[in-house]
Amino acid sequence: MEKTIKPQEQLQGIIQLLVQNKLITTEKALEYQQIAFKNKQTLLQYLISEQLFCAQKLAQAIAEHYSVPFIDLDSIDINSISHTLINEHLIRRHHIVPLFIRCNRLLLATDDPGKPFLLKEIQFHAELPVSIVVVESDKLGKLINKILSEKEKHTPPVALTYLENYAEPEELAPAIQFVNHCLQDAISKRASDIHFEPYEHQYRIRYRRDGLLFEATSPPLNLTNQITSRIKVMANLDISERRVPQDGHFKMKISHTRTIDCRVNTCPTIYGEKIVIRVLEQALPQLGIDALGFNTVQKKQFLNAITQPQGLILVTGPTGSGKTISLYSALALLNSEERNISTVEDPVEIKIPGINQVNINTKAGLTFPTILRAFLRQDPDVIMVGEIRDLETAEIAIKAAQTGHLVLSTLHTNSAAETLNRLLNMGILPFNIACTIRLVVAQRLVRRLCLYCKLIRNDIPSDDLIKLGFHKKELYTLQLYKSGSCKQCINGYYGQIALLELLPMTQTITELVMAGGNSVGILQQAQREGMITIYQSGLEKIKQGLTTIEEVQRVALSNV
């Protein structure tokens, strides 16, 4: 796998363009790159500051080469430029400015449209399609400085504001301060859960970030009971009750536009009450089908299934595998004034205008079967069931799917093929499964490599790569990455991406189910028809530079 890199292969983007057009030699190009790096400048900034090229002519040449428009920034009203479309780190890193949004598309000014990953990264963060225009590098630099200086003036300090008023006894002051710090720290580090764990000689705090737990700063052991009391007060729980689990919640506002909903659960252990806080954003997340991670074939299969007038679509996987986002992405596509959409969940995690959402409340008699029966009398078009947990819920969901309704739900199984056997084992008749199910989606989440600090790796022998499932002919162009570390991501990863396995109910799969076929036979037939497994989806994501071999092996079994 080792290969010698020629000097000209080290050149990318603009400098490569200049060399190809014989405006500069390869040796000079490499020299200028090194000087610019030492001066903490972009290459274009260095070339223009040293008056080696005319800024306007260079920008026009770049625009022509990449077939994108050139715009003179002097013709743009800079007061109309939004400061919030893209964060400051991206603006500084890529030397870009978001100009404005037209027809739901972001117009982005850059001096180098050939930067690797630029479009994908901006589209990922802006959650919008992006069009690029080229501008003069020196004018762009001045505009960036002006925008960021204005942004700093209008940025309020980060602070927590609780939406409820809590009593704050003086004896709890140290605990209050620690809990506030812990919540701020966890949110800034993108934690989805915060664990407060009492032990005999330690009180451990851990955050779950991108699916894995990491230790945080622990408080003095003598604050254990005070911290527990503080959180229970915030969640409106019974402070005196320490023998049974309790559930509660509280909300806090961390900016003018951002509110966090915190779900709290306590559980008695031998050394005290363990508390877990689930951190839920109240802002509507990005719910586009392109954000789910489907390949072209999978996207077509998914869209075909959710646009059917009736049938059952199942999303499977363990807790924390992104099933809720997948379901709500489908609902977001279907959500229109012509459709009556109802959901029953335990609990409702994402609130969407235009959809009727119901929380499970077993104490009040609101169970999945009870609410499903009520939905069927509510003239529904689409029904989403948070989870099929038992035979009764499964039977009602299938009945709804057979009587002119599109039903979406989840199951806890390891693969798409096993889902069909799970329904058979629950007691659902093979005929009902075969004629009702339209699509089964199995998924796992892996951590996404940070675009800012991921590192090229060449430490895996070719034979080992072939054993992992890569084809020999792929090895010549295969580029693998490993995690680095930077301020943006902390540990080399930023966010998560789904590995997906889609099983549509084709004629042959239907016949296998009707014959009582097992999951192995169903899997083999599905693969013959072109289905890729979760592991194979992971290999695709590795080849795209999105994640690592270790991440895929952590969540998926090899089937090669």
LUMVEXTI-179023 format. One record per residue (C-alpha): z, y, x; residue in three letters; residue number from 1. Coordinates in Angstrom, 3 decimals. Example, Ala and Ser with C-alpha at 12.3 -4.5 7.8 and 13.67 -1.06 7.14 Angstrom:
LUMVEXTI-179023
- w|v|u|aa|i
- 7.800|-4.500|12.300|ALA|1
- 7.140|-1.060|13.670|SER|2
END
This chain:
LUMVEXTI-179023
- w|v|u|aa|i
- 0.000|0.000|0.000|MET|1
- 0.495|2.304|2.983|GLU|2
- -2.482|4.552|3.717|LYS|3
- -3.211|7.479|6.006|THR|4
- -3.665|10.800|4.248|ILE|5
- -6.469|12.915|5.664|LYS|6
- -5.858|16.675|6.026|PRO|7
- -8.371|17.564|3.316|GLN|8
- -6.597|15.185|0.897|GLU|9
- -3.427|17.262|1.242|GLN|10
- -5.200|20.211|-0.346|LEU|11
- -4.946|20.768|-4.059|GLN|12
- -5.909|23.313|-6.659|GLY|13
- -7.053|26.760|-5.556|ILE|14
- -7.014|26.163|-1.822|ILE|15
- -9.192|23.072|-2.274|GLN|16
- -11.633|25.196|-4.291|LEU|17
- -11.852|27.730|-1.456|LEU|18
- -12.495|24.991|1.107|VAL|19
- -15.160|23.327|-1.034|GLN|20
- -16.948|26.658|-1.416|ASN|21
- -16.702|27.218|2.366|LYS|22
- -14.712|30.415|1.942|LEU|23
- -12.055|29.058|4.281|ILE|24
- -11.738|26.149|6.738|THR|25
- -9.482|23.133|6.173|THR|26
- -7.392|24.031|9.223|GLU|27
- -6.837|27.600|8.014|LYS|28
- -6.044|26.331|4.530|ALA|29
- -3.266|24.064|5.805|LEU|30
- -1.958|26.880|8.013|GLU|31
- -1.839|29.325|5.075|TYR|32
- -0.093|26.744|2.898|GLN|33
- 2.675|26.325|5.469|GLN|34
- 3.132|30.079|5.950|ILE|35
- 3.255|30.686|2.196|ALA|36
- 5.863|27.940|1.806|PHE|37
- 8.050|29.426|4.555|LYS|38
- 7.753|32.873|2.955|ASN|39
- 8.712|31.382|-0.443|LYS|40
- 5.413|32.591|-1.894|GLN|41
- 2.702|30.864|-3.842|THR|42
- -0.473|30.411|-1.842|LEU|43
- -2.302|32.975|-3.975|LEU|44
- 0.482|35.507|-3.465|GLN|45
- 0.180|35.073|0.293|TYR|46
- -3.638|35.300|0.378|LEU|47
- -3.622|38.486|-1.702|ILE|48
- -0.630|40.121|0.004|SER|49
- -2.348|39.619|3.376|GLU|50
- -5.564|41.024|1.831|GLN|51
- -7.460|37.867|2.790|LEU|52
- -9.198|37.877|-0.601|PHE|53
- -9.805|40.376|-3.422|CYS|54
- -7.409|39.480|-6.250|ALA|55
- -9.858|40.157|-9.088|GLN|56
- -12.816|38.352|-7.504|LYS|57
- -10.602|35.396|-6.616|LEU|58
- -9.282|35.147|-10.186|ALA|59
- -12.800|35.328|-11.625|GLN|60
- -13.972|32.578|-9.254|ALA|61
- -11.045|30.390|-10.262|ILE|62
- -11.760|30.941|-13.954|ALA|63
- -15.419|30.055|-13.491|GLU|64
- -14.581|26.910|-11.515|HIS|65
- -12.169|25.585|-14.159|TYR|66
- -14.311|26.806|-17.107|SER|67
- -11.518|28.891|-18.614|VAL|68
- -11.569|32.585|-19.616|PRO|69
- -10.588|35.400|-17.267|PHE|70
- -8.493|38.223|-18.740|ILE|71
- -7.505|41.538|-17.205|ASP|72
- -3.759|41.929|-17.813|LEU|73
- -4.212|45.697|-18.064|ASP|74
- -5.882|45.080|-21.430|SER|75
- -2.803|43.254|-22.812|ILE|76
- 0.028|45.053|-24.609|ASP|77
- 2.940|43.695|-22.589|ILE|78
- 5.445|44.913|-25.194|ASN|79
- 4.071|42.312|-27.617|SER|80
- 4.789|39.411|-25.249|ILE|81
- 7.638|37.187|-26.452|SER|82
- 10.508|36.511|-24.032|HIS|83
- 11.537|33.265|-25.746|THR|84
- 8.401|31.103|-25.947|LEU|85
- 9.098|29.406|-22.594|ILE|86
- 12.303|29.319|-20.555|ASN|87
- 12.801|31.358|-17.396|GLU|88
- 12.765|28.330|-15.093|HIS|89
- 9.253|27.329|-16.180|LEU|90
- 7.956|30.885|-15.845|ILE|91
- 9.251|31.184|-12.286|ARG|92
- 8.300|27.657|-11.213|ARG|93
- 4.708|27.698|-12.437|HIS|94
- 4.044|31.453|-12.103|HIS|95
- 2.950|31.703|-15.750|ILE|96
- 3.420|34.010|-18.727|VAL|97
- 3.151|32.994|-22.387|PRO|98
- 1.096|35.784|-23.958|LEU|99
- 1.123|35.071|-27.683|PHE|100
- 0.574|32.430|-30.367|ILE|101
- -2.633|32.394|-32.416|ARG|102
- -3.529|29.737|-35.010|CYS|103
- -0.508|27.673|-33.942|ASN|104
- -1.733|27.604|-30.310|ARG|105
- 0.027|29.179|-27.326|LEU|106
- -2.112|31.352|-25.022|LEU|107
- -0.830|30.993|-21.471|LEU|108
- -1.648|33.259|-18.513|ALA|109
- -1.759|31.644|-15.061|THR|110
- -3.327|32.251|-11.686|ASP|111
- -3.832|28.529|-10.982|ASP|112
- -4.979|26.319|-13.892|PRO|113
- -5.410|23.358|-11.539|GLY|114
- -1.688|22.720|-11.045|LYS|115
- -0.773|19.079|-11.701|PRO|116
- 1.100|18.480|-14.983|PHE|117
- 0.952|22.172|-15.956|LEU|118
- -0.574|21.707|-19.413|LEU|119
- 1.469|18.616|-20.285|LYS|120
- 4.732|20.189|-19.193|GLU|121
- 4.222|23.470|-21.055|ILE|122
- 3.072|21.672|-24.207|GLN|123
- 6.148|19.436|-23.952|PHE|124
- 8.576|22.356|-23.727|HIS|125
- 6.765|24.800|-26.047|ALA|126
- 6.061|22.054|-28.625|GLU|127
- 2.653|23.642|-29.237|LEU|128
- -0.944|23.090|-28.115|PRO|129
- -1.732|25.355|-25.144|VAL|130
- -4.843|27.303|-24.123|SER|131
- -5.078|28.766|-20.616|ILE|132
- -6.519|32.035|-19.343|VAL|133
- -6.739|33.089|-15.692|VAL|134
- -5.352|36.441|-14.548|VAL|135
- -4.983|38.206|-11.207|GLU|136
- -2.105|36.778|-9.189|SER|137
- -0.584|40.088|-8.077|ASP|138
- -0.586|41.550|-11.596|LYS|139
- 0.886|38.311|-12.930|LEU|140
- 3.735|38.485|-10.424|GLY|141
- 4.606|42.042|-11.449|LYS|142
- 4.503|41.091|-15.134|LEU|143
- 6.794|38.096|-14.555|ILE|144
- 9.361|40.278|-12.781|ASN|145
- 9.242|42.819|-15.607|LYS|146
- 9.604|40.176|-18.337|ILE|147
- 12.489|38.378|-16.654|LEU|148
- 14.373|41.586|-15.900|SER|149
- 14.059|42.573|-19.574|GLU|150
- 15.150|39.088|-20.602|LYS|151
- 18.322|39.314|-18.515|GLU|152
- 19.290|42.564|-20.257|LYS|153
- 19.096|40.935|-23.695|HIS|154
- 20.675|37.555|-22.877|THR|155
- 24.164|37.264|-24.409|PRO|156
- 26.859|35.346|-22.531|PRO|157
- 27.202|31.681|-23.510|VAL|158
- 30.255|31.129|-25.694|ALA|159
- 31.515|28.771|-28.361|LEU|160
- 32.259|30.058|-31.841|THR|161
- 33.763|27.591|-34.256|TYR|162
- 32.583|27.960|-37.841|LEU|163
- 36.009|26.984|-39.169|GLU|164
- 39.268|28.801|-38.443|ASN|165
- 41.741|26.574|-36.614|TYR|166
- 45.425|27.124|-36.081|ALA|167
- 46.052|27.460|-32.374|GLU|168
- 49.742|26.771|-31.602|PRO|169
- 50.904|28.192|-28.310|GLU|170
- 51.957|24.761|-27.011|GLU|171
- 48.338|23.562|-27.346|LEU|172
- 46.878|26.421|-25.268|ALA|173
- 46.068|24.300|-22.153|PRO|174
- 44.499|21.601|-24.334|ALA|175
- 42.488|24.179|-26.284|ILE|176
- 41.140|25.619|-23.049|GLN|177
- 40.227|22.168|-21.723|PHE|178
- 38.506|21.029|-24.944|VAL|179
- 36.485|24.262|-25.089|ASN|180
- 35.421|23.831|-21.470|HIS|181
- 34.561|20.181|-22.064|CYS|182
- 32.368|20.974|-25.085|LEU|183
- 30.552|23.762|-23.239|GLN|184
- 29.999|21.568|-20.197|ASP|185
- 28.763|18.607|-22.244|ALA|186
- 26.298|20.697|-24.239|ILE|187
- 24.952|22.415|-21.119|SER|188
- 24.377|18.953|-19.598|LYS|189
- 22.518|17.708|-22.703|ARG|190
- 25.160|15.136|-23.640|ALA|191
- 24.693|13.260|-26.909|SER|192
- 28.241|11.856|-26.953|ASP|193
- 31.574|12.782|-25.366|ILE|194
- 34.152|10.029|-24.727|HIS|195
- 37.887|10.797|-24.381|PHE|196
- 39.516|7.604|-23.076|GLU|197
- 43.266|7.131|-22.438|PRO|198
- 44.399|4.612|-19.806|TYR|199
- 47.767|3.828|-18.248|GLU|200
- 47.301|6.087|-15.221|HIS|201
- 44.211|8.120|-16.140|GLN|202
- 42.627|10.088|-18.980|TYR|203
- 38.892|9.608|-18.482|ARG|204
- 36.149|11.887|-19.862|ILE|205
- 32.562|10.615|-19.989|ARG|206
- 29.288|12.074|-21.289|TYR|207
- 26.337|10.065|-22.558|ARG|208
- 23.167|11.731|-21.317|ARG|209
- 19.692|10.264|-21.800|ASP|210
- 21.245|6.985|-22.942|GLY|211
- 23.710|6.378|-20.070|LEU|212
- 27.367|7.327|-19.564|LEU|213
- 28.519|9.555|-16.682|PHE|214
- 32.046|10.572|-15.737|GLU|215
- 33.089|14.198|-16.083|ALA|216
- 36.133|16.101|-14.840|THR|217
- 39.348|14.540|-16.143|SER|218
- 42.379|16.588|-17.273|PRO|219
- 45.988|16.067|-16.146|PRO|220
- 47.514|12.965|-17.743|LEU|221
- 50.223|15.019|-19.457|ASN|222
- 47.572|16.738|-21.628|LEU|223
- 46.461|13.483|-23.263|THR|224
- 48.360|13.840|-26.529|ASN|225
- 47.668|17.576|-26.782|GLN|226
- 43.907|17.058|-26.353|ILE|227
- 43.951|14.351|-29.020|THR|228
- 45.856|16.626|-31.397|SER|229
- 43.518|19.546|-30.741|ARG|230
- 40.376|17.543|-31.507|ILE|231
- 41.954|16.003|-34.620|LYS|232
- 42.869|19.471|-35.899|VAL|233
- 39.287|20.657|-35.338|MET|234
- 37.901|17.611|-37.181|ALA|235
- 40.401|17.987|-40.045|ASN|236
- 42.026|14.608|-39.331|LEU|237
- 45.612|13.480|-39.902|ASP|238
- 47.493|14.247|-36.673|ILE|239
- 50.411|11.986|-37.602|SER|240
- 48.209|8.931|-38.238|GLU|241
- 47.667|7.073|-34.966|ARG|242
- 47.435|3.455|-36.137|ARG|243
- 44.039|3.383|-37.855|VAL|244
- 40.570|4.774|-37.022|PRO|245
- 39.607|8.121|-38.561|GLN|246
- 36.318|9.968|-39.037|ASP|247
- 35.798|13.720|-39.233|GLY|248
- 33.534|16.508|-38.074|HIS|249
- 33.394|20.172|-37.102|PHE|250
- 30.689|22.730|-36.383|LYS|251
- 30.355|25.296|-33.657|MET|252
- 27.898|28.066|-32.945|LYS|253
- 26.857|28.482|-29.321|ILE|254
- 24.248|31.217|-29.809|SER|255
- 22.745|33.372|-32.549|HIS|256
- 20.229|30.642|-33.374|THR|257
- 21.910|27.409|-32.262|ARG|258
- 24.574|25.514|-34.196|THR|259
- 26.047|22.166|-33.163|ILE|260
- 27.465|19.605|-35.592|ASP|261
- 30.105|17.382|-33.983|CYS|262
- 30.985|14.020|-35.572|ARG|263
- 34.402|12.757|-34.483|VAL|264
- 35.737|9.193|-34.522|ASN|265
- 39.173|8.088|-33.346|THR|266
- 40.209|4.527|-32.534|CYS|267
- 43.721|3.349|-31.513|PRO|268
- 43.918|1.613|-28.116|THR|269
- 46.925|0.221|-26.237|ILE|270
- 47.319|3.523|-24.341|TYR|271
- 46.587|5.960|-27.155|GLY|272
- 43.709|7.086|-29.320|GLU|273
- 40.215|6.990|-27.896|LYS|274
- 37.995|9.747|-29.310|ILE|275
- 34.217|9.890|-29.336|VAL|276
- 32.412|13.087|-30.342|ILE|277
- 28.752|12.727|-31.332|ARG|278
- 26.878|15.979|-30.629|VAL|279
- 24.147|16.684|-33.188|LEU|280
- 21.803|19.658|-33.058|GLU|281
- 21.445|21.319|-36.460|GLN|282
- 18.137|22.865|-35.455|ALA|283
- 15.159|20.784|-36.560|LEU|284
- 13.892|18.739|-33.588|PRO|285
- 10.247|18.340|-32.659|GLN|286
- 8.927|15.783|-35.169|LEU|287
- 5.293|15.397|-34.199|GLY|288
- 3.578|12.043|-33.896|ILE|289
- 2.290|12.975|-30.425|ASP|290
- 5.885|13.322|-29.221|ALA|291
- 6.654|9.666|-30.031|LEU|292
- 4.733|8.230|-27.078|GLY|293
- 2.073|6.153|-28.851|PHE|294
- -1.094|5.235|-27.017|ASN|295
- -4.411|5.843|-28.812|THR|296
- -4.526|2.460|-30.585|VAL|297
- -0.855|2.601|-31.601|GLN|298
- -1.229|6.118|-32.973|LYS|299
- -4.131|4.994|-35.175|LYS|300
- -2.134|1.982|-36.430|GLN|301
- 0.906|4.140|-37.213|PHE|302
- -1.094|6.782|-39.089|LEU|303
- -2.956|4.106|-41.031|ASN|304
- 0.327|2.503|-42.145|ALA|305
- 2.151|5.652|-43.250|ILE|306
- -0.829|6.910|-45.258|THR|307
- -0.915|3.763|-47.411|GLN|308
- 0.105|4.389|-51.044|PRO|309
- 2.668|1.576|-50.979|GLN|310
- 4.261|-0.983|-48.695|GLY|311
- 7.163|-1.377|-46.269|LEU|312
- 7.241|0.010|-42.712|ILE|313
- 10.065|-1.172|-40.459|LEU|314
- 11.276|0.388|-37.195|VAL|315
- 13.489|-1.909|-35.121|THR|316
- 15.618|-1.659|-32.025|GLY|317
- 19.243|-1.341|-30.916|PRO|318
- 21.475|1.633|-31.657|THR|319
- 20.280|4.675|-29.727|GLY|320
- 16.661|3.547|-29.409|SER|321
- 15.202|6.536|-31.275|GLY|322
- 14.541|4.831|-34.624|LYS|323
- 15.690|7.870|-36.626|THR|324
- 13.270|10.215|-34.838|ILE|325
- 10.384|7.797|-35.435|SER|326
- 11.174|7.568|-39.149|LEU|327
- 11.549|11.314|-39.541|TYR|328
- 8.345|11.976|-37.637|SER|329
- 6.589|9.897|-40.289|ALA|330
- 8.401|11.743|-43.084|LEU|331
- 7.500|15.112|-41.550|ALA|332
- 3.816|14.146|-41.706|LEU|333
- 4.161|13.012|-45.328|LEU|334
- 6.318|15.939|-46.454|ASN|335
- 4.313|18.036|-48.925|SER|336
- 4.736|19.514|-52.376|GLU|337
- 2.629|16.681|-53.851|GLU|338
- 5.130|13.988|-52.771|ARG|339
- 8.680|13.234|-53.885|ASN|340
- 10.491|11.961|-50.781|ILE|341
- 14.073|10.651|-50.880|SER|342
- 16.251|9.244|-48.100|THR|343
- 19.566|7.375|-48.054|VAL|344
- 21.374|7.365|-44.711|GLU|345
- 24.733|6.689|-43.098|ASP|346
- 24.994|9.548|-42.294|PRO|347
- 22.162|12.081|-42.636|VAL|348
- 21.433|13.187|-39.056|GLU|349
- 18.371|15.419|-39.448|ILE|350
- 18.080|17.829|-42.357|LYS|351
- 14.531|18.597|-43.485|ILE|352
- 13.651|21.099|-46.241|PRO|353
- 11.641|19.483|-49.024|GLY|354
- 13.225|16.038|-48.676|ILE|355
- 16.042|14.762|-50.928|ASN|356
- 18.691|13.327|-48.616|GLN|357
- 21.758|11.325|-49.659|VAL|358
- 24.761|10.335|-47.550|ASN|359
- 26.375|6.910|-47.940|ILE|360
- 29.957|7.123|-49.250|ASN|361
- 31.404|3.648|-49.747|THR|362
- 34.757|4.987|-50.988|LYS|363
- 32.962|6.737|-53.852|ALA|364
- 30.727|3.726|-54.530|GLY|365
- 27.628|5.257|-52.923|LEU|366
- 26.138|2.277|-51.086|THR|367
- 22.561|1.591|-49.994|PHE|368
- 21.815|-0.680|-53.008|PRO|369
- 23.428|1.741|-55.490|THR|370
- 21.439|4.743|-54.285|ILE|371
- 18.203|2.758|-53.969|LEU|372
- 18.451|1.728|-57.612|ARG|373
- 18.988|5.377|-58.536|ALA|374
- 15.957|6.422|-56.456|PHE|375
- 13.717|4.055|-58.416|LEU|376
- 14.553|6.054|-61.554|ARG|377
- 13.818|9.369|-59.783|GLN|378
- 10.002|9.091|-59.795|ASP|379
- 9.745|8.620|-55.981|PRO|380
- 6.623|8.505|-53.835|ASP|381
- 8.282|7.806|-50.486|VAL|382
- 11.717|6.288|-49.873|ILE|383
- 13.496|6.079|-46.533|MET|384
- 16.422|3.651|-46.191|VAL|385
- 18.542|4.322|-43.117|GLY|386
- 19.110|0.626|-42.433|GLU|387
- 18.560|-2.719|-44.145|ILE|388
- 21.931|-4.378|-43.599|ARG|389
- 22.006|-7.156|-46.190|ASP|390
- 19.930|-9.253|-48.573|LEU|391
- 20.597|-7.007|-51.567|GLU|392
- 19.285|-3.884|-49.807|THR|393
- 16.289|-5.813|-48.459|ALA|394
- 15.361|-7.138|-51.907|GLU|395
- 15.516|-3.693|-53.533|ILE|396
- 13.470|-2.141|-50.695|ALA|397
- 10.804|-4.837|-51.055|ILE|398
- 10.760|-4.452|-54.835|LYS|399
- 10.224|-0.701|-54.407|ALA|400
- 7.410|-1.325|-51.908|ALA|401
- 5.730|-3.714|-54.360|GLN|402
- 5.819|-1.260|-57.259|THR|403
- 3.802|1.643|-55.905|GLY|404
- 6.179|3.238|-53.386|HIS|405
- 5.996|3.674|-49.627|LEU|406
- 9.300|2.531|-48.118|VAL|407
- 10.448|3.136|-44.536|LEU|408
- 13.541|1.558|-43.005|SER|409
- 15.146|0.110|-39.865|THR|410
- 16.503|-3.243|-38.689|LEU|411
- 18.436|-4.307|-35.598|HIS|412
- 16.163|-6.851|-33.897|THR|413
- 14.845|-7.280|-30.360|ASN|414
- 11.108|-7.328|-31.054|SER|415
- 8.542|-6.763|-33.779|ALA|416
- 7.858|-10.495|-34.172|ALA|417
- 11.566|-11.325|-34.482|GLU|418
- 11.842|-8.839|-37.346|THR|419
- 9.737|-11.033|-39.621|LEU|420
- 11.925|-14.062|-38.850|ASN|421
- 15.050|-11.987|-39.427|ARG|422
- 13.897|-11.186|-42.968|LEU|423
- 13.153|-14.876|-43.573|LEU|424
- 16.637|-15.792|-42.342|ASN|425
- 18.169|-13.176|-44.659|MET|426
- 16.632|-15.027|-47.591|GLY|427
- 13.489|-12.999|-48.323|ILE|428
- 10.625|-15.203|-49.522|LEU|429
- 7.671|-15.503|-47.108|PRO|430
- 5.271|-14.327|-49.831|PHE|431
- 7.233|-11.096|-50.342|ASN|432
- 7.268|-10.392|-46.596|ILE|433
- 3.568|-11.111|-46.162|ALA|434
- 2.345|-8.980|-49.056|CYS|435
- 4.778|-6.072|-48.616|THR|436
- 5.111|-5.209|-44.921|ILE|437
- 2.400|-2.955|-43.501|ARG|438
- 3.707|-2.371|-39.981|LEU|439
- 6.651|-3.245|-37.730|VAL|440
- 7.504|-0.890|-34.843|VAL|441
- 9.900|-2.110|-32.140|ALA|442
- 11.080|0.427|-29.580|GLN|443
- 13.411|1.227|-26.701|ARG|444
- 14.197|4.488|-24.941|LEU|445
- 13.990|4.946|-21.179|VAL|446
- 14.860|8.015|-19.174|ARG|447
- 11.946|10.325|-18.402|ARG|448
- 11.480|11.329|-14.760|LEU|449
- 12.139|14.989|-14.045|CYS|450
- 8.802|16.696|-13.396|LEU|451
- 10.406|19.067|-10.905|TYR|452
- 11.901|16.598|-8.434|CYS|453
- 10.404|13.116|-8.902|LYS|454
- 9.468|11.497|-5.596|LEU|455
- 6.502|9.345|-4.584|ILE|456
- 7.513|5.842|-3.536|ARG|457
- 5.628|3.239|-1.467|ASN|458
- 8.445|0.743|-0.841|ASP|459
- 7.392|-2.111|-3.158|ILE|460
- 5.095|-4.811|-1.698|PRO|461
- 1.851|-5.577|-3.513|SER|462
- 2.925|-9.147|-4.321|ASP|463
- 6.057|-7.863|-6.048|ASP|464
- 4.029|-5.365|-8.079|LEU|465
- 1.738|-8.156|-9.271|ILE|466
- 4.804|-10.203|-10.277|LYS|467
- 6.036|-7.202|-12.266|LEU|468
- 2.833|-7.262|-14.305|GLY|469
- 0.455|-4.872|-12.569|PHE|470
- -3.117|-6.076|-11.987|HIS|471
- -4.361|-6.433|-8.423|LYS|472
- -7.256|-4.016|-8.956|LYS|473
- -4.795|-1.359|-10.195|GLU|474
- -2.893|-1.315|-6.919|LEU|475
- -5.550|0.741|-5.107|TYR|476
- -4.972|3.736|-7.383|THR|477
- -1.413|3.011|-8.555|LEU|478
- 1.067|5.788|-7.764|GLN|479
- 4.736|4.973|-8.327|LEU|480
- 7.617|7.430|-8.492|TYR|481
- 11.384|7.369|-8.172|LYS|482
- 14.060|9.809|-9.247|SER|483
- 15.094|12.756|-7.108|GLY|484
- 17.689|15.399|-7.933|SER|485
- 17.581|19.098|-8.756|CYS|486
- 19.458|21.754|-10.728|LYS|487
- 17.147|21.304|-13.690|GLN|488
- 17.954|17.631|-14.274|CYS|489
- 21.100|16.895|-12.199|ILE|490
- 20.266|13.200|-11.658|ASN|491
- 16.477|12.914|-11.446|GLY|492
- 15.785|12.358|-15.129|TYR|493
- 15.263|14.795|-17.994|TYR|494
- 15.090|13.499|-21.554|GLY|495
- 13.874|10.151|-22.811|GLN|496
- 10.584|8.539|-23.766|ILE|497
- 9.923|5.585|-26.062|ALA|498
- 8.474|2.206|-25.140|LEU|499
- 6.694|0.975|-28.261|LEU|500
- 5.497|-2.326|-29.701|GLU|501
- 3.490|-2.163|-32.945|LEU|502
- 2.789|-5.221|-35.092|LEU|503
- 0.399|-4.554|-38.005|PRO|504
- 0.239|-7.230|-40.718|MET|505
- -3.255|-8.578|-40.125|THR|506
- -4.734|-11.503|-42.046|GLN|507
- -3.784|-14.053|-39.373|THR|508
- -0.221|-12.722|-39.016|ILE|509
- 0.132|-12.839|-42.811|THR|510
- -0.976|-16.485|-42.822|GLU|511
- 1.544|-17.344|-40.091|LEU|512
- 4.377|-15.738|-42.073|VAL|513
- 3.324|-17.549|-45.254|MET|514
- 3.451|-20.824|-43.308|ALA|515
- 6.970|-20.011|-42.067|GLY|516
- 5.833|-19.424|-38.481|GLY|517
- 8.397|-18.633|-35.787|ASN|518
- 8.578|-15.441|-33.732|SER|519
- 7.001|-17.055|-30.637|VAL|520
- 3.870|-18.043|-32.546|GLY|521
- 3.677|-14.641|-34.227|ILE|522
- 4.045|-12.866|-30.860|LEU|523
- 1.327|-14.969|-29.224|GLN|524
- -1.106|-14.333|-32.086|GLN|525
- -0.319|-10.599|-32.099|ALA|526
- -1.020|-10.404|-28.351|GLN|527
- -4.326|-12.200|-28.833|ARG|528
- -5.166|-9.464|-31.339|GLU|529
- -4.363|-6.740|-28.795|GLY|530
- -0.693|-5.911|-29.356|MET|531
- 1.157|-4.653|-26.269|ILE|532
- 4.834|-5.536|-25.957|THR|533
- 7.692|-3.169|-25.184|ILE|534
- 7.566|-4.255|-21.530|TYR|535
- 3.808|-3.695|-21.313|GLN|536
- 4.310|-0.274|-22.896|SER|537
- 6.803|0.365|-20.100|GLY|538
- 4.194|-0.531|-17.484|LEU|539
- 1.844|2.014|-19.090|GLU|540
- 4.532|4.706|-18.847|LYS|541
- 5.148|3.789|-15.184|ILE|542
- 1.433|4.128|-14.392|LYS|543
- 1.452|7.542|-16.081|GLN|544
- 4.297|8.665|-13.790|GLY|545
- 6.684|9.174|-16.708|LEU|546
- 9.431|6.721|-15.741|THR|547
- 10.463|4.172|-13.115|THR|548
- 10.326|0.403|-12.730|ILE|549
- 14.130|0.286|-12.782|GLU|550
- 14.277|2.086|-16.132|GLU|551
- 11.801|-0.288|-17.787|VAL|552
- 13.631|-3.324|-16.421|GLN|553
- 16.911|-1.914|-17.744|ARG|554
- 15.796|-1.988|-21.385|VAL|555
- 12.918|-4.476|-21.623|ALA|556
- 12.427|-8.140|-20.744|LEU|557
- 9.368|-9.040|-18.703|SER|558
- 6.868|-11.193|-20.554|ASN|559
- 4.473|-11.738|-17.646|VAL|560
END
